Amino acid sequence: MPLSRVRALSDLLTPLRVQVTRDRLMLAADTTWPVYGFAQHKGYPTRNHMSSVRKHGPCPIHRLTFRPLPEIVAALSEPQAGAGAAGASEGNENLV
């Protein structure tokens, strides 16, 4: 087989390998952090996943550079109305 065909075939298979690897990583992450549902959405920001992040805060594998996450972290860090100082940190134990 000519080298150009080998390279072309390799280029075609690379995205598939990347996707399969990421899917396997998400399955492993789901066993460590089941509340986020990584096994179902494979890391895509679905409604259920974003709802879990808002409820539990991000886990260590969440990319804090992903636009909604800094906003979610800030919202979780703010004291809730009427909660006072005692309730200010409630629910933030999972923040990175």
TAKA-V455125 format. One line per field, one symbol per residue. ss: DSSP state (H for helix, E for strand, - for the rest). burial: 1 if it has 9 or more other ideal C-beta (glycine too) atoms within 8 Angstrom, else 0. A space follows every 10 residues. Layout:
# TAKA-V455125
ss=???
burial=???
This chain:
# TAKA-V455125
ss=--HHHHHHHH HHHHHHHHHH HHHHHHHHHH HH-HHH-HHH H-----HHHH HHHHHH---- ------HHHH HHHHHHH--- ---HHHH--- ------
burial=0000010000 0000000000 0110011011 0010011100 1100010111 0110011110 0101000110 0110010000 0010001100 010010
